[in-house]
Amino acid sequence: DRDQFMKHIYQGPAVIGLLPQLKLYLNILKLSEKMLSK
């Protein structure tokens, strides 16, 4: 199915683009945990 194929093509770059944001989000979570534990 061509639609499925197009979705896969668009998902690749989208996921790669989200990775840095995900890392940043995880870092923020860790930081907030440290702040809360004080």
N, C-alpha and C positions, 0 to 999 in steps of 0.2 A: 504494500500500500504506500503510495507516494506521500500521503500526509504524515504517516508514521515516520518515514525516512526524513522528511523535512523537520519534524519535531526533534529527532535525534541530532540533526545538524545544529539546530539552535540551542539545544540543551547543553552541548559540550562547552562552548564559550561561556554560557550563562553560569554553569557550575564553576568553571575556572575563575570567573569574575567574582563569585561569591566566596571563594576560599579565603582570601585575605580578610573579608568582613567577618567571616565565621571565627577566624583566629582572633581578631580584634575583640569580638563579642565574648569569646572564652576568656581572654585576658581580663576584660572588664569584670566578668563574673568572679574570677579569682581575686582580683583586687577588692571587689566589694565584700567578698567573704573575709578577707584579711581585715578590712575596716570594721566589719561587724563583730569579728571575734575579739577585737580589742576591748 
